[in-house]
């Protein structure tokens, strides 16, 4: 018995997901998971406030870092969140 060909996920597929879901593309497969809980988001905000001045903005530290709440990495055909 033959199986239908699977379509590889694209970047556009990530935009079609509901707001409460995060998607990643690994080896052409769309993988989803729920967004972080409020406690997780609060922890991210606190860490950003603590480390933003010295590491992001260079006030009292080296600066030059990018501190993102939801980083997105594009590694070839893989898109990771």
C-alpha positions, 0 to 999 in steps of 0.5 A: 500500500502506498502512502501519500507524500507528506508536505514539508512545513513552511515558515508561512505555516507558523503564522497560521497557528492559533495565538496560544500555540508556538510552532517550530519546524524541524526536518520539515515537520511542524511541531507545536506546543502551548505558549509559556504560562504567565509565571514563565513570562513573568520570570522572563520579564524579571530577568530582562529587567535585571540584565537589560541595563548592563548586558543589553544597553551597556549601562554598567556592563559590556552591552551588545547582547540582544535579550529577546522574550521569544527568540527564533532561530533559523538554522538552515531549513530548521526554525526553532523557538 
